[in-house]
Amino acid sequence: MFDTHKIRQDFPILSQPANGKPLTYLDSGASSQKPLAVIEAMDVYYRQYNANVHRGIYQISEKASAAYEQARKKTGRFINARSWREVIFTRNTTESVNLVAFSWGQANISAGDVIISTEMEHHANLVPWQQLAARTGATVKYIPVTQQGYLDLDAFDQMLNSSVKLVAVTGMSNVLGTIPPLDEIIRKAHAVGALVLVDGAQSVPHMPTDVQALDCDFLVFSGHKMLGPTGIGVLWARKEILADMPPFLTGGDMIKKVTLNGCDWNDLPWKFEAGTPSIAEAIGLGYAVDYLNALGMDNVRRHEIELVSYALERLSQVEGIRIYGPQDPAVRGGAVAFTLGNIHAHDVSAVLDGDGVAVRAGHHCAMPLHDKFELQATTRASFYVYNTPEEIDKLAQGLERVIELFG
Ligand code: C6P
């Protein structure tokens, strides 16, 4: 049903050597690899119908506009949006969060209001809220993370009151792998009148997403972590919310009519897409969505649970290792961060690199989380559809070599 070895053949980079060894790519949390279908779709656009969108009344421009809008429809269906008009293309998750913080935030947040985020957020879902609070006089509060890597929901309950206007929470931690109980968080936030933004940068690529069932208000994610290209991200929000939000960036394409005295904004979603968009990248994302749909997102998630279960078991045999985050694969995703005694994460990563094993070392743009665990850095392996248990064995063997060298 889920033939990883067949899937790997769709990813040309996986047959390239790294440092003279077969590439073992365990850094999909940072950016995933791209299948041929995505690479070729972008190549075909540039070779056969490269033109700007929504502007030209000629064949290739109309074809480009149709392909761009088709990608939006595919993306909307992928997350079960009510309407394609709710899907805004941005450059990445970071830009999507900033769009909400500047547009919705500036119009709806004022002095005395509270924004709740969490201690496990990526900086992209943290710094924009701190900056919004600094501009408006609001306060940011954080749901604490327990030593086991879960959100402390009792503390969340204590924070909730009518001053809370927004809860901004990850759908899957990029360090701990934790999948927070979004249903409960969203229900409780809505009960006090707060909106909820879900950072789906890690969750959308790895599990089925249904914004209607979830009942969140904003969802943000990046194309490059879900087999798509860099330079394309998504903001989904309910149409009523988007309709009331002022534009973020202004200029071409986001207007209906301009005079020297003012202008009328364009309809959704274009009101939020000023200037020439990332056309090839949006088309590539549409093909990535097709690829993931063909695999089946339930199967993608099942494969990830299998890999994480094996990784937790195999890596825990490595002497001196400490793995962070929940030990239950059912409530975590495929990012596994760890420390190896006192050996610095950069040394661990450098030795692994010699074996062709690519992992990420550092704070993974989650410095407050590392502070909480009193860590400077961790090493992180992250898995995706093309990874195999044999690659986890390779990682474990590499770590055993690190211990021999630095032991
Ligand atoms: N995390 C990682 O190695 P951008 O860079 O805008 O596409 O995505 C930002 C982002 C937001 N939220 C979460 C949960 C993320 O994991 C990321 C990106 C990468 O963990 C690169 S820092």
Boltz pocket constraint, residues with backbone or C-beta under 6 A from the ligand:
constraints:
  - pocket:
      binder: B
      contacts: [[A, 29], [A, 30], [A, 31], [A, 91], [A, 92], [A, 93], [A, 94], [A, 95], [A, 122], [A, 124], [A, 125], [A, 170], [A, 172], [A, 173], [A, 174], [A, 199], [A, 201], [A, 202], [A, 222], [A, 360], [A, 364], [A, 365]]
      max_distance: 6.0
